[in-house]
Amino acid sequence: MSLLHVDKLSASHGQLPAVRGIEFTVDEGEIVALVGANGAGKTTLLRTIAGAHRADRGRVVFDGVEVTGLPAHRRVAAGISLVPEGRRLFPTMSVEENLRVGASAARPGEWSVTRVLDAFPQLQPLRRRRAGELSGGQQQAVAIGRALMANPRILLLDEISLGLSPKAVDGVYASLRILIDARVTLILVEQDLGRTLATADRILCLLEGRIVAAGRADEMSREQVMAHYFGTREAA
């Protein structure tokens, strides 16, 4: 049985459909990447899975249990954590305080402040510093660490390299490698197709709120993904 089953899920912003009848599964330990142009529905899809956006129709089934009607904090407690686009830290709170916020609805598990700082060693000397004083890459590491503090079974990562320098992105992905090597289940939204193809097990291409192509990352070329990205190929 799959860890996550998204079943004919639809969501909208007012009268504007953003996610249209999307269906896919994610197995435990799998890394699935969502790719598509701005406005394709990637962020809305992640937020709907996480319970931060209301579904219009369809179901979200997690570990065999439907969670579609559960609020976000109940989904966190069940094992679904979202790292939102833009990080959304508490800027006047310290790094450690931001991390501890993530444990407020945590499942039992091995992730703690100590383990997060081991995974993101660049944060160790900054643990008492206010989050608003950190660089973009450091803030992104805190945002990922905060989500890990909930001991998730699946981690939803939305645009983790957005607005960061190449060096900062390298640092974030170097730390993320610890999660990948541990086979943490991930759904990743990432605009950098090179990193996406190198990181993910499977690619889902979204266009206008629908999945128009899907396949194993090692069987899809950059050119194929880009063609679906811009809608220049027929839906598969």
C-alpha positions, 0 to 999 in steps of 0.5 A, a space after each residue: 500500500 502506498 504511503 500517500 494517495 491523492 485521489 482525484 483532488 481539486 482545489 481552487 482560489 475563489 472561482 479560479 480552479 488551481 488543481 484539477 482532478 489530480 491523482 497520484 501515489 507516493 510510496 514510503 521512501 520515494 522522492 517525487 518531484 512536481 515540476 511546472 511553470 508558475 501558476 501550474 498548481 504546484 504550491 496549491 497542491 502541496 498546501 492542499 495535501 498538508 491541509 493548509 488549503 481546502 479541497 473542493 473535491 477528491 481525497 487525500 489518503 495517508 497510510 490508508 486513512 483519509 485525512 481530507 477533512 483534517 485541519 493542518 495541525 492534525 495532519 502534522 500529528 499524523 506525519 505530514 509536514 510542509 516546508 512552505 515557499 518563502 520559509 515563513 519563520 518567526 523573525 524575532 525568535 531565535 533559530 532554536 526557538 523556531 525549531 522548537 515551534 515545529 515540535 508543538 504537534 510532533 509525532 514521537 520520533 528521533 528528530 530533535 534540536 540536537 539531530 537537526 543541528 547535526 543535519 544542518 551543522 551551519 546552524 549550530 553556531 547560530 542557534 541563539 541568533 534571531 531568524 530574521 538576521 540569517 541569510 536566505 540559505 540559513 533561513 531555509 535550513 531552519 525551515 526544513 529543520 522546523 518541519 523535521 522537528 514534527 518527525 514527519 513520515 512525508 516531507 513536502 518541500 516547496 521551492 527550497 532554492 527560490 531566491 537563494 544564491 547558487 552557493 546557498 542552494 548548494 549548502 541546502 542540498 548538501 544538508 538535504 542529502 542526509 534526508 535523501 540517504 536516509 530515504 525520507 519520503 519527499 515531495 519536492 517542488 523545485 524550479 531547477 530541473 538539473 537538481 530535480 532530475 538528479 534528486 527525484 525518483 519520479 517526476 510529475 509534470 503539471 500544466 494548468 492544474 493537471 498532471 500532463 506527464 509522469 515518469 521515472 526521473 532516470 527515464 526522462 530527459 531535460 528536453 522532455 520535461 521542458 516540453 511538458 513544462 511549457 505545454 508543447 507536447 500532448 498530455 501523456 
